[in-house]
Amino acid sequence: MNGPEIHVAFAPELRLFVPHERRSGTTAVGTDGASTLGHVVESLGVPLPEVGALVVNGRETPVSYIPAAGDSVEVRPVERPQRVPGAPLRFLLDVHLGTLARRLRLLGVDTAYESTDLGDPALAALSAAEKRVLLSRDRGLLRRRELWAGAYIYSTRPDDQLRDVLDRFAPGLAPWTRCTACNGVLEKATKEQVADQLEGGTQRSYDVFAQCEECGRAYWKGAHHDRLEAIVERALAEFGA
């Protein structure tokens, strides 16, 4: 770009997105004199859903601002907890975040997820249609203009992913109220109502059941309950109201 030169400094939390040579201190960036500041920031590698504020010459500035020669730009991360206005807080996860989806559902958080890859255009459109925050590790997906809201998942470890989402968005937690398979709401059920899903040992050993209103799947405190209970207890201890 041969237009005005500006000086950009990225917050430490955002530096993983930008080339190594731009990660420390303030870097000079050439612009074309027509592109918005939001476009310039994204061209440097930072998805706009990860930007909390753009401060130009000491004043907070919208992403639509056209940079002028000599501008000093500070790119800040989102503030936490991040508030998403205009709709109940709901999530949409891409195909690579299945474990995170199940854990959010375990905690009662409304979480849409498809085990097949819908493709970036369809995911972004679904986010907009259902007003869901799209969670992804795909930086390109988070740059799509039709996206309603989004957030980058920084870790590859499910424990860290869950903590990051709960810390960033502070969703209300209602453990054991959603189906981990389809996101439907769970209701109490009798043994007779779910008998066709129970093997002999389960029939003899358990008396308390729940069933998904959407897919009909039955739930009880089976062999994996202690592990799931530990996930719930950790989340409630750190992030529960």
Buried (B, 14 or more C-beta within 10 A) or exposed (E): EEBBBBBBBBBEBBBEBBEEEBBEEBBEBEBBEEBBBBBBBBBBBBBBBBBBBBBBEEEEBEBEBBBEEEBEBBBBBBEEEBEBEEEEBBBBBBBEBBBBBBBBBBBBBBBBBBEEEBEBEEBBBBBBEEBBBBBBBBBEBBBBEEBBBBBBBEEEEBEEBBBBBBEBBBBEBEBBBBBBBBBBBBEEBEBEBBEEBBEEEBEEEBEEBBBBEBEBBBBBBEEEEEEBBEBBEBBEEEBBE
